[in-house]
Amino acid sequence: MAFNLFGGKRRITKGFFANSLGNKQTRGIYTFQIDVENGELIFKKYFVTPTDPWYAFNYGRFSCVTYRNRTGSVDDGGICSYAATAETLALASRVTDKGKTYIHACANGDVETANKVFCVDYFNSEISVISIEKKKLLKCISHFKLNGNGKDPIKQAQPYPTYVGFLPDENKLYVVCLGLDQVCFFDVSEDGTLTLDNVHTLQLEPGCGPKKMIFNQKGNRAYVMNELNSTICVYKYDHLNFELIQTIDSYPKEDDPELVNSLSDIKLNSDDSHLYAINKGHDSLVLFEVNEDGTLTYIDFEDTSYDPVDMLVYNEEGNEWIVVACQKGGIVESYRFGKEKGGQVYETEYCCMVNEPICLTPFVNNF
C-alpha cells in the first residue's frame, strides 16, 4: 500500500492512452490513468496528431502508432515510434511507406533486440516489413502481397489481413486474413523477405472472417476470434499443429437471432482463468471461464456503450479491471471482474468521453 508525504493513502494508478479518430478538432491521442483499487478513470493529457491514429503497440520504452491515410498523399499514413515516458510521447522516428495505412503491427523483440516491425495493410492486402536501426524505425525493406477472396462477395472480396504476430514456439510470423478465412504463416529472412509456408496454413470455416489469434501463457492453446460470424475457435496447439476442440458463440445469439453483430476483440485475463470478448452490435462485454482443457464456458455479459472496439485488462492490488473503448458511443469505460459466484463482470460507472476511440494501449512507464 502506498502513502503520500502527509501520511494519507496515495492512489495506485496505471497509465494508458487512447487513439481517437474523431474530427479535425478532436482526433489525436488521449492519455489516462486508471485507479487500480476502484477502477476510476482519470484524464491526463491530449496530443494532437497529424491524421487519424489507428493502432498502437509497445516495444520496450517505445510506443509505435500507425496512422490512417486521409488524403491519398504518399506522405500521409505510415507508422511513427515515440519515446514514451510519464505523460509524454516524444516522436523518435517515422516511416510512411508511400502512404500505407496499417491496422495492426508488431515488433520481433523488445527495445534491445527488435530489428524489424511487421505491419498489415488491410486495404491493399499487403504485409510490410520495416527495419529498426539504433532503436529507430528506418525504412520499409520488403512487402508481401496476399491474393484471393472468400465466401462473402463484399466483406471478403480481398484477403484483408487484420492481425500479425509470432508463434509462441516457432520463429514464424503469422497473419490472420479475414477475407481468406485463414491464418497464414511466414518464414522471415535476415533481410526481411517473407516466404509463405503453404503447408501449415490454418483454414477456418468459410465465411467466418477471422480477425485475431491469441495464445495462452503456456503457448499450448490458441484462440481465434471470428468477426463475421461472431464465434471463437479454440485449438490445441503444438509446433504448427492446430487441433480444433471448440467453436463457441461470442454472445447468447438465441436472445436475438436477427441481430447483426461483429466480434471486436478478445483477451485472456492475467492467469488465463477467464476470457473476455466485446461485441459490436450486441454492444456487450462477455465473460467466459477457461476450463482445464482450454475450452470456454459462457458465464454472463454486461452491456457497454455503442460499438465497443478495443479493451485493456489490468490486474493490480488483487483487483482486475477491464477498460473498454466504444467507438460510436464516444466513451472509454471501466468494468470490474469479481470472483463472486464463479466469476462476474460489473459496471464501475467510471468513464471518460473521447470522440471515436479506436485503440487502447498501456503506457510503457506508469505515471
C-alpha positions in Angstrom: 0.0 0.0 0.0 1.3 3.5 -0.9 1.1 6.6 1.2 1.7 10.2 0.5 4.1 12.5 2.4 1.3 13.6 4.8 0.5 10.0 5.9 -2.6 9.6 3.8 -3.2 6.8 1.3 -1.8 7.6 -2.2 -3.6 6.4 -5.3 -2.1 3.5 -7.1 -2.6 4.0 -10.8 -1.6 2.7 -14.2 -1.3 4.7 -17.4 -2.7 4.1 -20.8 -3.5 6.1 -24.0 -6.4 6.0 -26.4 -6.2 6.7 -30.1 -9.1 8.9 -31.3 -10.2 9.1 -34.9 -12.6 12.0 -34.1 -12.6 15.0 -36.3 -10.1 17.8 -37.1 -10.7 19.4 -33.6 -10.7 16.2 -31.6 -8.6 13.5 -33.2 -5.4 12.6 -31.6 -4.0 10.6 -28.6 -5.6 10.9 -25.1 -3.7 9.8 -22.0 -5.4 8.4 -18.9 -4.8 6.8 -15.6 -6.8 4.0 -14.0 -7.0 3.8 -10.3 -6.4 0.0 -9.7 -8.2 0.0 -6.4 -11.6 1.3 -7.6 -11.4 1.4 -11.4 -11.8 5.2 -11.7 -10.5 6.7 -15.0 -8.6 9.9 -14.8 -8.0 12.0 -17.9 -4.4 13.5 -18.1 -3.4 14.9 -21.5 -4.3 15.3 -25.1 -1.9 15.2 -28.0 -2.8 16.5 -31.5 -1.8 14.2 -34.3 -1.4 15.0 -38.0 -4.0 12.4 -39.0 -6.1 9.6 -37.5 -4.0 7.4 -35.1 -5.3 3.8 -35.8 -3.3 1.2 -33.9 -0.6 1.3 -31.3 1.7 -1.2 -29.6 4.8 -1.1 -27.3 8.3 -2.5 -27.6 10.5 -1.6 -24.7 10.2 2.0 -23.9 8.9 2.9 -27.3 5.3 3.1 -28.5 4.5 2.7 -32.2 1.4 4.3 -33.6 0.0 3.6 -37.1 -1.9 6.3 -38.9 -4.8 6.3 -41.4 -4.1 7.9 -44.8 -6.9 10.5 -45.1 -5.6 12.5 -48.1 -4.2 9.9 -50.5 -0.8 11.5 -50.3 2.4 9.3 -50.2 3.4 11.4 -47.2 0.3 10.6 -45.2 -0.4 7.4 -43.2 2.5 5.2 -42.1 3.8 4.5 -38.7 5.6 6.6 -36.0 7.6 5.5 -33.0 7.5 7.6 -29.8 9.7 7.5 -26.7 7.1 7.1 -24.0 7.7 8.3 -20.5 5.4 9.6 -17.9 2.6 11.5 -19.7 4.8 12.3 -22.7 5.0 10.9 -26.2 8.1 12.2 -28.0 8.4 11.5 -31.7 11.5 9.4 -32.4 11.1 8.2 -36.0 8.6 7.8 -38.8 8.1 5.7 -41.9 5.3 6.4 -44.4 5.8 3.5 -46.9 4.2 5.5 -49.7 1.2 6.4 -47.6 0.2 2.9 -46.4 -2.5 2.5 -43.7 -1.6 -0.2 -41.3 -4.3 -1.5 -39.0 -2.1 -3.8 -36.9 1.6 -4.3 -36.3 4.2 -5.9 -34.1 8.0 -5.9 -33.5 10.2 -9.0 -33.4 11.6 -8.3 -29.9 12.0 -5.7 -27.2 13.8 -2.4 -27.3 17.2 -4.0 -27.1 16.6 -6.9 -29.5 14.0 -5.8 -32.1 15.3 -5.1 -35.6 12.1 -5.3 -37.6 8.5 -4.2 -37.4 5.8 -6.1 -39.3 2.7 -4.3 -40.4 -0.6 -5.4 -42.1 -2.2 -3.2 -44.7 -5.9 -4.3 -44.7 -6.9 -2.1 -47.6 -4.2 -3.3 -50.1 -3.9 -6.8 -48.6 -0.1 -6.4 -48.0 2.3 -7.2 -45.3 5.2 -4.7 -44.9 8.5 -5.2 -43.1 10.2 -2.1 -41.6 13.8 -2.2 -40.4 14.9 -0.8 -37.0 18.3 0.7 -36.6 19.7 2.2 -33.4 16.2 1.7 -31.9 14.5 3.9 -34.6 12.3 2.9 -37.5 14.4 3.3 -40.6 12.7 2.2 -43.8 10.4 -0.4 -45.4 12.6 -3.3 -46.6 10.0 -5.7 -48.1 6.4 -6.3 -48.9 4.3 -9.4 -49.4 1.1 -9.2 -51.5 -1.7 -11.6 -50.5 -4.2 -12.8 -53.1 -7.6 -14.4 -53.2 -11.1 -13.9 -51.7 -13.6 -15.6 -49.5 -17.3 -16.6 -49.4 -18.8 -13.2 -48.7 -18.6 -11.2 -52.0 -18.4 -7.8 -50.2 -16.7 -8.4 -46.8 -14.3 -11.0 -48.2 -13.6 -9.6 -51.7 -9.9 -9.4 -50.9 -7.6 -11.2 -48.4 -8.0 -8.3 -45.8 -5.2 -9.1 -43.3 -6.1 -7.9 -39.8 -3.6 -9.2 -37.3 0.1 -10.1 -37.2 2.2 -11.9 -34.5 4.8 -14.6 -33.8 4.0 -18.1 -32.8 5.0 -19.0 -29.2 7.2 -22.0 -30.0 8.3 -21.3 -33.6 10.2 -18.5 -35.2 7.4 -17.9 -37.6 5.2 -14.9 -38.3 1.5 -15.5 -38.5 -1.0 -13.3 -40.3 -4.8 -13.5 -39.8 -6.7 -13.0 -43.1 -10.3 -12.1 -42.6 -11.1 -12.3 -46.3 -9.5 -15.7 -46.8 -10.8 -17.4 -43.7 -7.1 -18.3 -43.0 -4.2 -17.9 -40.6 -1.1 -17.8 -42.8 2.5 -18.4 -41.7 5.7 -16.9 -42.9 9.4 -17.5 -42.6 11.3 -14.3 -42.2 14.8 -14.0 -43.6 17.5 -11.7 -42.2 16.9 -9.2 -45.0 13.2 -9.1 -44.2 12.0 -11.2 -47.1 8.8 -13.1 -46.2 8.3 -16.6 -47.5 4.8 -18.1 -47.3 4.5 -21.5 -45.6 1.7 -23.1 -47.6 2.0 -26.4 -45.8 0.8 -25.2 -42.5 -1.9 -22.7 -43.5 -4.8 -22.8 -40.9 -8.1 -23.0 -42.8 -11.2 -21.9 -40.9 -14.9 -22.2 -41.7 -15.9 -20.4 -44.9 -17.4 -17.0 -44.2 -16.4 -16.9 -40.6 -14.0 -13.9 -41.1 -11.2 -14.4 -38.6 -9.8 -11.2 -37.2 -7.3 -12.1 -34.4 -5.5 -15.1 -32.9 -4.0 -15.1 -29.3 -2.3 -17.8 -27.2 -2.4 -18.6 -23.5 0.7 -18.2 -21.4 1.7 -21.8 -21.8 1.5 -21.5 -25.5 -0.5 -24.7 -25.9 -3.9 -23.2 -26.6 -4.8 -20.8 -29.4 -8.0 -18.7 -29.5 -9.2 -17.3 -32.9 -11.9 -14.7 -32.9 -14.1 -14.6 -36.0 -15.6 -11.2 -36.7 -18.2 -12.1 -39.3 -20.0 -15.0 -37.6 -19.2 -13.9 -34.0 -17.6 -17.1 -32.9 -14.4 -18.1 -31.0 -12.5 -21.1 -32.1 -10.3 -22.9 -29.5 -7.3 -25.0 -30.7 -4.9 -27.3 -29.1 -1.5 -26.1 -30.3 1.9 -27.6 -30.6 4.7 -26.7 -33.1 2.5 -25.6 -36.0 -0.1 -28.3 -35.3 -3.6 -26.9 -34.6 -6.4 -29.2 -33.4 -9.9 -27.6 -33.2 -11.5 -28.5 -29.9 -14.3 -26.0 -29.7 -16.3 -23.3 -31.5 -18.5 -21.1 -29.3 -20.7 -18.1 -29.9 -19.3 -14.8 -28.6 -22.7 -13.8 -27.1 -26.0 -15.5 -26.4 -27.4 -15.5 -30.0 -30.6 -17.2 -29.1 -31.8 -14.0 -27.3 -32.0 -12.1 -30.6 -31.4 -14.3 -33.7 -31.8 -11.4 -36.1 -29.2 -9.2 -34.5 -26.4 -8.0 -36.8 -23.2 -8.3 -34.7 -19.4 -8.4 -35.2 -16.9 -9.7 -32.7 -14.5 -6.9 -31.9 -11.8 -8.2 -29.5 -10.9 -11.0 -27.2 -8.4 -11.0 -24.3 -7.3 -13.5 -21.7 -7.0 -12.3 -18.1 -3.8 -12.4 -16.2 -3.9 -16.0 -15.1 -5.7 -17.4 -18.1 -8.7 -18.4 -16.0 -11.1 -16.3 -17.9 -11.5 -14.8 -21.4 -13.2 -11.5 -22.2 -15.0 -10.7 -25.5 -16.5 -7.5 -26.8 -19.3 -7.4 -29.4 -20.2 -4.5 -31.7 -23.9 -4.7 -32.4 -24.8 -6.7 -29.3 -22.7 -3.9 -27.6 -21.5 -6.1 -24.8 -18.6 -7.3 -22.7 -18.9 -11.1 -22.3 -17.2 -13.2 -19.7 -16.1 -16.8 -20.4 -14.5 -19.2 -17.9 -11.5 -21.1 -19.3 -11.8 -24.8 -18.5 -8.9 -27.1 -17.6 -8.6 -28.3 -21.2 -8.7 -24.7 -22.6 -12.3 -24.7 -23.8 -14.6 -21.9 -22.9 -17.8 -21.8 -20.8 -20.1 -18.8 -21.2 -20.9 -17.1 -17.9 -22.6 -13.7 -18.4 -22.3 -10.3 -20.1 -22.6 -6.7 -19.3 -24.0 -4.0 -21.6 -21.5 -1.5 -23.0 -21.9 1.8 -24.8 -22.3 1.7 -28.6 -19.7 -0.2 -30.7 -17.0 -1.4 -28.3 -13.9 -2.0 -30.4 -10.9 -2.5 -28.1 -10.1 -3.2 -24.4 -7.3 -3.5 -21.9 -7.1 -5.8 -18.8 -5.4 -4.8 -15.6 -4.8 -7.0 -12.6 -3.2 -5.0 -9.7 -3.5 -5.0 -6.0 -5.8 -8.0 -6.1 -8.3 -6.3 -8.4 -9.0 -7.0 -12.1 -10.3 -4.2 -14.3 -11.4 -4.2 -17.9 -11.2 -0.9 -19.8 -13.3 -0.7 -23.0 -13.2 1.8 -25.8 -16.6 2.3 -27.5 -16.1 4.0 -30.9 -19.7 5.1 -31.8 -20.5 5.7 -28.1 -17.5 8.1 -27.9 -16.5 6.8 -24.5 -13.9 4.9 -22.6 -15.3 3.0 -19.6 -14.2 0.6 -16.9 -15.5 -2.7 -15.6 -14.6 -4.9 -12.6 -14.1 -8.6 -12.6 -15.2 -10.3 -9.4 -14.7 -13.9 -8.3 -18.2 -14.0 -6.7 -20.4 -16.8 -7.9 -17.6 -18.3 -10.0 -16.8 -15.0 -11.7 -18.8 -11.9 -12.7 -18.3 -8.6 -14.5 -19.6 -5.4 -13.0 -20.0 -1.8 -14.2 -18.0 0.7 -12.2 -19.8 3.8 -13.6 -16.4 5.4 -14.3 -16.0 6.6 -17.8 -14.3 9.4 -19.9 -15.6 11.0 -23.1 -13.4 10.5 -26.2 -14.5 11.2 -29.7 -14.3 7.8 -31.6 -11.8 5.9 -29.5 -10.4 3.0 -31.6 -7.4 1.6 -29.7 -6.2 1.4 -26.1 -2.5 0.9 -25.3 -0.8 0.7 -21.8 1.9 3.3 -21.2 5.4 1.8 -21.0 6.0 3.5 -17.7 3.5 4.3 -15.0 2.7 8.0 -14.5 
